[in-house]
């Protein structure tokens, strides 16, 4: 790989840990895919929140005496993770059971029942329009940090060779896999290959329903596909069978919610919601 076997293992381990960190950050709002809610623009004449009030008490005013109508005023909207509302009045709105609306991406959006139909559709459309803005930074972080670290390791190796004036000695050949490791490698190849194929098919189907610019679609799909792709390439190159198997399992957890949503009827998942 141009960086040495030990450096490659360090890079691979660091990249796996980093992807897990990104995944945990994405999941901060709940089970993957994350759940969101709306930070409503509040009325200018709304009284100040009293610290003695309880946020989960019944609404202190009718909903539209607290919020402004997003559709009437064409207001911009923010969508934080569930339970991360900005300001006590928004916390007050969300401190109760709300309707969950599920989108093609698997994300859910909580909305109070008191919204008008026009406002509800306006908010849902705004949430869907912002999906690439939500996932783009995570996709870029998951890709750019491992790539940048690899470049740093490669440059460090080149600099070491230039200073010593000689190439590094060739590494000893790897021992052949045992029968169990070879079986694990073959299983990992099949599982990760199926995961990659499944994600490609889902990406094509979603794009047919809602066409998106190719760079946006690729950046979001790649972060979901990255563990499966790494597992497939590592197995193909006979590198790190245990790490490759772990990555294949991680990739499976990324696609499991989407897989379950397509197998189990929506009525079973949503219940009475």
PAMARLUM-635234 format. One record per residue (C-alpha): residue in one letter; residue number from 1; chain; y, x, z. Coordinates in Angstrom, 2 decimals, m for minus. Each point is the difference from the previous one (the first is absolute). Last residue first. Layout:
r	k	c	c2	c1	c3
A	NUM	A	Y	X	Z;
...
This chain:
r	k	c	c2	c1	c3
X	273	A	6.74	m48.84	14.79;
X	272	A	m2.92	m2.24	0.91;
X	271	A	m2.64	2.56	m0.82;
X	270	A	1.62	2.79	m2.01;
X	269	A	m3.09	2.15	m0.49;
X	268	A	m2.51	m2.82	m0.46;
X	267	A	2.34	m1.95	m2.29;
X	266	A	0.54	3.16	m2.06;
X	265	A	m3.68	0.05	m0.94;
X	264	A	m1.76	3.27	0.95;
X	263	A	m0.79	2.37	m2.88;
X	262	A	3.49	0.82	m1.31;
X	261	A	1.62	0.31	3.44;
X	260	A	m2.93	2.10	1.23;
X	259	A	0.46	2.50	m2.83;
X	258	A	3.77	0.23	0.51;
X	257	A	m0.50	0.60	3.73;
X	256	A	m2.77	2.56	m0.71;
X	255	A	1.99	2.08	m2.50;
X	254	A	1.57	2.46	2.46;
X	253	A	m3.05	0.00	2.30;
X	252	A	m2.14	1.06	m2.97;
X	251	A	2.31	2.91	m0.71;
X	250	A	m0.46	1.20	3.57;
X	249	A	m3.78	m0.17	m0.48;
X	248	A	0.30	2.02	m3.22;
X	247	A	2.22	2.49	1.84;
X	246	A	m2.66	0.43	2.71;
X	245	A	m2.63	0.64	m2.68;
X	244	A	2.23	2.61	m1.62;
X	243	A	0.58	1.69	3.36;
X	242	A	m3.77	0.20	0.58;
X	241	A	m0.68	1.25	m3.53;
X	240	A	2.73	2.67	0.17;
X	239	A	0.15	1.26	m3.59;
X	238	A	m2.64	m0.54	m2.65;
X	237	A	2.57	m0.25	m2.83;
X	236	A	m1.08	m3.58	m0.86;
X	235	A	m0.26	m0.85	3.67;
X	234	A	3.51	1.31	0.61;
X	233	A	1.31	m1.87	m3.05;
X	232	A	m1.54	m3.32	1.07;
X	231	A	1.10	0.30	3.64;
X	230	A	3.55	0.92	m1.07;
X	229	A	0.15	m3.02	m2.33;
X	228	A	m1.32	m2.31	2.71;
X	227	A	2.53	1.33	2.53;
X	226	A	2.88	m0.22	m2.56;
X	225	A	m0.71	m3.50	m1.36;
X	224	A	2.25	m1.88	2.42;
X	223	A	2.77	2.58	m0.36;
X	222	A	m0.57	0.05	m3.76;
X	221	A	0.36	m3.76	m0.43;
X	220	A	3.56	0.02	1.38;
X	219	A	1.23	2.88	m2.14;
X	218	A	m1.86	m1.28	m3.06;
X	217	A	1.55	m3.48	0.16;
X	216	A	3.51	1.36	0.39;
X	215	A	m0.43	2.53	m2.83;
X	214	A	m1.47	m2.74	m2.29;
X	213	A	2.87	m2.46	0.37;
X	212	A	m1.39	m3.31	1.31;
X	211	A	m1.67	m3.03	m1.57;
X	210	A	m0.92	m2.78	2.49;
X	209	A	m3.21	m1.87	m0.83;
X	208	A	m1.18	2.51	m2.62;
X	207	A	1.07	2.84	2.31;
X	206	A	m2.10	m1.46	2.80;
X	205	A	m3.06	m0.07	m2.26;
X	204	A	0.57	3.58	m1.17;
X	203	A	0.46	1.27	3.57;
X	202	A	m3.10	m1.88	1.16;
X	201	A	m2.05	1.59	m2.81;
X	200	A	1.35	3.47	0.79;
X	199	A	m0.68	m0.49	3.72;
X	198	A	m3.60	m1.06	m0.69;
X	197	A	m0.60	2.99	m2.29;
X	196	A	1.31	2.40	2.66;
X	195	A	m2.13	m1.61	2.72;
X	194	A	m3.09	0.06	m2.26;
X	193	A	0.53	3.71	m0.64;
X	192	A	0.48	0.65	3.73;
X	191	A	m3.29	m1.74	0.81;
X	190	A	m1.98	1.64	m2.83;
X	189	A	1.28	3.52	0.61;
X	188	A	m0.38	m0.39	3.76;
X	187	A	m3.63	m1.10	m0.44;
X	186	A	m0.69	3.02	m2.20;
X	185	A	1.61	2.38	2.49;
X	184	A	m1.90	m1.56	2.90;
X	183	A	m3.28	0.50	m1.87;
X	182	A	0.91	3.62	m0.70;
X	181	A	0.86	0.46	3.68;
X	180	A	m3.37	m1.42	1.02;
X	179	A	m1.88	2.17	m2.52;
X	178	A	1.83	3.10	1.22;
X	177	A	2.94	1.16	m2.06;
X	176	A	m0.13	3.39	m1.70;
X	175	A	1.76	2.86	1.79;
X	174	A	3.50	0.77	m1.17;
X	173	A	0.59	3.28	m1.75;
X	172	A	1.85	2.68	1.94;
X	171	A	3.72	0.05	m0.64;
X	170	A	1.36	2.51	m2.45;
X	169	A	2.16	2.71	1.55;
X	168	A	3.73	m0.79	m0.03;
X	167	A	1.83	1.54	m2.91;
X	166	A	1.85	3.24	0.49;
X	165	A	3.55	1.23	0.48;
X	164	A	0.09	m0.90	3.67;
X	163	A	3.50	m1.48	m0.24;
X	162	A	m0.70	m1.83	m3.28;
X	161	A	m3.32	m1.38	1.31;
X	160	A	1.66	m1.28	3.17;
X	159	A	2.78	m1.60	m2.05;
X	158	A	m2.52	m1.78	m2.25;
X	157	A	m1.87	m1.29	3.07;
X	156	A	3.24	m1.24	1.58;
X	155	A	0.98	m1.68	m3.29;
X	154	A	m3.33	m1.87	m0.12;
X	153	A	0.29	m1.06	3.63;
X	152	A	3.56	m1.30	m0.57;
X	151	A	m1.07	m1.83	m3.19;
X	150	A	m2.84	m1.70	1.91;
X	149	A	2.43	m1.05	2.74;
X	148	A	2.28	m1.57	m2.64;
X	147	A	m2.88	m1.99	m1.48;
X	146	A	m1.18	m1.15	3.43;
X	145	A	3.59	m1.11	0.87;
X	144	A	0.84	m1.56	m3.40;
X	143	A	m2.91	m2.44	m0.34;
X	142	A	m0.06	m1.84	3.35;
X	141	A	3.79	0.18	0.26;
X	140	A	0.54	m1.45	m3.48;
X	139	A	m2.43	m2.85	0.65;
X	138	A	1.60	m0.77	3.36;
X	137	A	3.49	0.02	m1.55;
X	136	A	m1.13	m2.36	m2.82;
X	135	A	m1.70	m2.60	2.20;
X	134	A	2.97	m2.01	1.22;
X	133	A	2.28	0.49	m3.03;
X	132	A	m2.89	m0.95	m2.27;
X	131	A	m0.49	m3.24	1.94;
X	130	A	3.70	m1.00	m0.04;
X	129	A	m0.33	m2.71	m2.68;
X	128	A	m2.82	m1.64	1.96;
X	127	A	2.16	m0.28	3.13;
X	126	A	2.95	m1.38	m2.00;
X	125	A	m2.31	m2.60	m1.59;
X	124	A	m1.35	m1.05	3.40;
X	123	A	3.53	m0.26	1.38;
X	122	A	1.24	m2.17	m2.89;
X	121	A	m3.13	m2.19	0.20;
X	120	A	0.56	m0.62	3.71;
X	119	A	3.73	m0.58	m0.51;
X	118	A	m0.66	m2.66	m2.64;
X	117	A	m2.74	m1.68	2.07;
X	116	A	2.35	m0.23	2.98;
X	115	A	m0.86	2.17	2.97;
X	114	A	m1.06	m1.68	3.25;
X	113	A	m3.61	1.24	m0.22;
X	112	A	1.00	3.55	0.90;
X	111	A	m1.16	2.73	m2.41;
X	110	A	m2.53	2.79	0.48;
X	109	A	m0.83	2.11	m3.08;
X	108	A	m3.47	1.31	m0.73;
X	107	A	m1.04	2.95	m2.14;
X	106	A	m3.22	m0.21	m2.02;
X	105	A	1.70	1.35	m3.14;
X	104	A	m0.38	m3.41	m1.66;
X	103	A	2.04	m1.60	2.79;
X	102	A	m0.93	m1.87	3.20;
X	101	A	2.44	m2.34	1.77;
X	100	A	m0.41	m0.29	3.77;
X	99	A	1.76	m2.92	1.72;
X	98	A	1.45	0.85	3.38;
X	97	A	m1.27	m0.15	3.58;
X	96	A	2.81	0.95	2.39;
X	95	A	2.27	2.95	0.86;
X	94	A	1.21	0.31	m3.61;
X	93	A	3.22	m2.01	0.31;
X	92	A	0.88	1.54	3.39;
X	91	A	m0.64	3.48	m1.38;
X	90	A	2.51	m0.85	m2.74;
X	89	A	2.48	m1.05	2.66;
X	88	A	m0.75	3.07	2.10;
X	87	A	0.86	2.56	m2.70;
X	86	A	m2.10	1.66	m2.71;
X	85	A	m3.56	m1.34	m0.15;
X	84	A	m2.87	2.48	0.28;
X	83	A	m2.79	m2.40	1.10;
X	82	A	m1.39	m0.25	m3.56;
X	81	A	1.16	2.85	m2.19;
X	80	A	3.57	m0.24	m1.22;
X	79	A	1.09	m2.05	m3.02;
X	78	A	3.73	0.21	m0.75;
X	77	A	1.81	m2.65	m2.05;
X	76	A	3.00	0.01	m2.33;
X	75	A	1.87	m3.34	0.00;
X	74	A	0.37	m2.32	m2.98;
X	73	A	2.33	m2.26	2.07;
X	72	A	m1.92	m3.23	m0.66;
X	71	A	m3.38	1.74	m0.23;
X	70	A	0.35	2.06	3.18;
X	69	A	1.24	m2.94	2.13;
X	68	A	1.74	1.49	3.03;
X	67	A	m1.93	0.23	3.24;
X	66	A	0.51	m1.28	3.55;
X	65	A	1.44	m3.50	m0.57;
X	64	A	m2.47	m0.24	m2.87;
X	63	A	m2.93	0.37	2.38;
X	62	A	1.08	m2.75	2.38;
X	61	A	1.31	1.58	3.20;
X	60	A	m1.55	1.57	3.12;
X	59	A	m3.37	0.27	m1.71;
X	58	A	m2.68	m0.68	2.60;
X	57	A	m0.42	2.93	2.44;
X	56	A	m1.66	3.13	m1.38;
X	55	A	3.16	2.12	0.06;
X	54	A	0.68	m0.72	3.67;
X	53	A	3.67	m0.39	0.98;
X	52	A	1.50	2.13	2.78;
X	51	A	1.22	2.60	m2.49;
X	50	A	2.27	m2.60	m1.57;
X	49	A	0.18	0.28	m3.76;
X	48	A	3.51	m0.31	m1.36;
X	47	A	0.95	m3.38	m1.49;
X	46	A	m0.47	m0.51	m3.72;
X	45	A	3.29	m0.44	m1.88;
X	44	A	m0.84	2.66	m2.61;
X	43	A	m3.34	m1.61	m0.82;
X	42	A	m2.94	2.39	m0.11;
X	41	A	m1.55	1.75	m3.02;
X	40	A	m3.76	m0.38	0.54;
X	39	A	m2.17	3.03	0.70;
X	38	A	m3.15	m1.25	m1.68;
X	37	A	m3.61	0.67	0.98;
X	36	A	m2.72	2.37	m1.13;
X	35	A	m3.75	0.50	0.30;
X	34	A	m1.60	3.22	m1.17;
X	33	A	m2.91	0.38	m2.40;
X	32	A	m1.60	1.35	2.11;
X	31	A	m0.28	m1.41	3.51;
X	30	A	3.25	m0.27	1.90;
X	29	A	3.65	1.04	m0.30;
X	28	A	m0.67	3.66	0.65;
X	27	A	m2.62	0.02	m2.79;
X	26	A	2.24	1.88	m2.42;
X	25	A	0.63	2.66	2.64;
X	24	A	m3.72	0.26	0.73;
X	23	A	m0.68	0.47	m3.72;
X	22	A	2.66	2.71	m0.26;
X	21	A	m1.56	1.78	2.97;
X	20	A	m3.46	m0.34	m1.58;
X	19	A	1.35	1.49	m3.23;
X	18	A	1.44	2.90	2.01;
X	17	A	m3.28	0.64	1.80;
X	16	A	m1.85	0.07	m3.32;
X	15	A	2.60	2.35	m1.49;
X	14	A	m0.21	2.35	2.98;
X	13	A	m3.79	0.15	m0.25;
X	12	A	0.13	0.66	m3.75;
X	11	A	2.69	2.66	0.29;
X	10	A	m1.85	1.81	2.79;
X	9	A	m3.25	m0.20	m1.98;
X	8	A	1.79	1.33	m3.10;
X	7	A	1.53	2.84	2.02;
X	6	A	m3.48	1.01	1.16;
X	5	A	m1.43	m0.16	m3.54;
X	4	A	2.78	1.91	m1.68;
X	3	A	3.29	m1.19	m1.49;
X	2	A	m0.68	0.02	m3.75;
X	1	A	m2.27	m3.06	0.03;
